[in-house]
Amino acid sequence: MCTTVPDADNTSTPGENTSDEVESNEHVSSEDESDSSTIKASDQHTPEVDSSDEDVFRENAAKTNAFIQTMSTLLAVSERISELSINKSRYVATPQANGLFNRSKLGLPWGVCYVENCLITDTLCMCSGCKAVFYCSKIHQVVSFQRHKEECRPVRDMLKELAEEESKLREYPGDDELPANPFETAPGLFNFSEATSPYLDAKCRVISALSRIDNGLAVEHMLFHCLEMLKLEATDERWCLAVNWEGYRCDNIDPESLGSHEKDVFEDPNMLINSAALLSHLVCVTQVKIRLLLDLRMLQREAKKYGPQSASYETKMQWVREHAISEILYKRPDIVKLNSWKALITSINDQVKRLYKYVESRNKYCWPALAHPEQYLQKMIFPEDHYERGSEDEMGPVLLMTWKSWAECRPALTAIRIYATSDLGH
């Protein structure tokens, strides 16, 4: 609750004289005046202080004040570190809205206030502009304004444009190429009509604007828009044949024929290796496999430290909460309940090696580029047909689509760099 602050012009400082007090003090007796003059006269005979002693006194006083200020700063820092430690422990121990605990391990703020080092998860308010950032208070929203405004406004403007284009398309009367209200009548067929282009372009601009916000919620929004676009314009039959989706119909979109979300991440990647998959797609799948491999090795390592006695499922899940760098194991209790993961580790490690070698055969610059990504991100060439497959120029767009995910997961980035600088990948 806000309290009214008094007007500064109408406030009086304690100890200041009112007009009545000033008038009463004007009547000073002559006796007091004579005493005052006597004091002033006596002051004139006070021995003068040596200027060198005065300089020493001032220097010592300045040192004392500096020491006090330093100690106060250290105390404030100590208290802040203690507060952050408590908040961090509470954050790690509290599941997020989707039931996961390990978002802090992924390198992205998730379910917390957007201000750096603020780990408050309660009573969060969403930014009304971008709808991808939360704040714990109005104060922190103000503190973050300068940082957030440059990334918020483009998202806000693009969302407004997207809503306008969607409204126009829903009111579309229909023609020979596209029926009326195509969202309900023609999902998967948006590529066949020019009338849908402004809406799809607006979708792409929203995704591009969201990519500037580095938090988990923005990534979820980007994924949502990408999947929506896939449902609306999934018309490339050659791609459907490449991934061997029998029975796929672009005009009959459903989870069975389209989405691969929540599918088996342990499956063999040969389907992708033997198809004409995008290089950026192969790089992303390689990273997912590396994260899974590191999490399985973590379980094996923690079980070895635990001792010969088999740990309970809850104990193993605690290991996952504390150390996992992906959310895969949260959804696979059958894997977590195992007593040994050696066979799975061998299998996933083999998959990583095959993916690594295939990506290397597609473009020899790919894995070494992760050591110096800035060299390639600064000289990107678009569109894709302006560079040759397997060329060094191809790495700009590939890194643009994949680098952030590597940067957000340092263990995976370290692992792939080890492959790139050793014989492990061969």
Secondary structure as UniProt FT lines:
FT   HELIX           8..10
FT   TURN            14..15
FT   HELIX           19..26
FT   HELIX           30..43
FT   TURN            44..45
FT   HELIX           51..93
FT   TURN            97..98
FT   HELIX           102..106
FT   TURN            116..117
FT   STRAND          125..126
FT   TURN            128..130
FT   STRAND          134..135
FT   HELIX           138..143
FT   HELIX           145..170
FT   HELIX           182..185
FT   TURN            187..188
FT   HELIX           190..192
FT   HELIX           194..196
FT   HELIX           197..210
FT   TURN            211..212
FT   HELIX           216..233
FT   HELIX           237..242
FT   TURN            243..244
FT   TURN            246..247
FT   TURN            250..251
FT   TURN            255..257
FT   TURN            261..262
FT   TURN            265..266
FT   HELIX           270..273
FT   TURN            274..276
FT   HELIX           279..306
FT   HELIX           313..323
FT   HELIX           328..331
FT   HELIX           333..336
FT   HELIX           342..362
FT   TURN            364..365
FT   HELIX           366..369
FT   TURN            370..371
FT   HELIX           374..377
FT   TURN            378..379
FT   HELIX           384..386
FT   TURN            389..390
FT   HELIX           392..394
FT   HELIX           395..407
FT   HELIX           410..420
FT   TURN            424..425
//
